[in-house]
């Protein structure tokens, strides 16, 4: 009888633990689900850059350094950031986040597109010096909108500006941290996959035909000692196929997609197209979540990466938004959800997310060889040899 009683108590304890864990899991899921849904729907309230297939005008020297236009662009970008922070923090019901992560994708868009970025470590000083101009822009941004949240207090604005000073940066560009709990989770609907897959396929086909050219001075000591020979004559000309370079491969994918968006605006809606780049936050090379090398979509091991770039598309679908990553290296011709893509990287990483814009410099480097000669290629009468890679 005593043993039966002990067994009954044990069963009750085990059942209560299991039931308690299940209840806790359901509670956490219920708490996360509204945040996830809000994190996706917030894109509908945010300001964003409409995809364009036009080459941007490059400001001249005077505009970049001496004209007030640079400062005006920075002021507008800061107001753009504050407006999007208002939408994002209210959507998550967390007005005072401790850092900016990929969950906040989109808030930095205008700051990323400034020709001359502001000094982020002096964000508070810049905001205070241009307080009126920033708030003039905020009035423009808020005009005509009826948001479900109260207007932000000045203390909120001040906190969000201060947050910029705490963010990490990479090569003077501010970056997002990796979230501990990704809220931008959404399965990719079959129709979205069907619409995006052809652009990955087409980009890979073109990438097989195009190379990336690297043309740089290759000076040696005798060039400086020789009074007759010009030190500018000796060049180091190398190349890689586009499909071997993630930055150029993703650029090609984004450019093809953007061209179609521009041609069929009504069919795509308020879509966003980004180039997303992941960097190691501490070490020289990126670390995969498992193992020492990234496993590519074809099953092969990748080279050592100092960074990795892909195309991020935020697609409007059924009154919400679906983040989709187009990555020919890690996904092949299969679009990946943000969660599928992100879980392949180790935890010590940061992310730069920039609205896609065509680049004259990038497109000048993308060329179709006129002739193949062994492992070398010829372009415009010059011979290019394969670029060295880090194994």
Buried (B, 14 or more C-beta within 10 A) or exposed (E): EEEEEEEEEEEEEEEEEEEEEEEEEEEEEEEBEEBBBBBBEBBBBBBBBEBBBEEEEEBEEEBEEEEEEBBEBBBBBBBBBBBBBBBBBBBBEEBEBEEBBBBBBBBBBBBBBBEBBBEBEEBEEBBEEBEEBBBEBBEEBBEEEEEEEEEBEEEBBBBBBEBBBEBBBBEEBBBBBBBEEBBBBBEBBEEBBEBBBEBBBBBBEBBEEBBBBEBEEEBEEEBEEEEEEEEEEEEEBBBBBBBBBBBBBBBBBBBBBBBBBBEEEEEBEBBBBBBBBBBBBEEEEBBBEEEEBBBBBEEEEBEEBEBBBBBBBBBBBEEBBBBBBBBBBBBBBBBBBBBBBBEBBBEEBBBBBBBBBBBEEBBEBBBEBEEEEEEBBEBEEEEBBBBEEEE
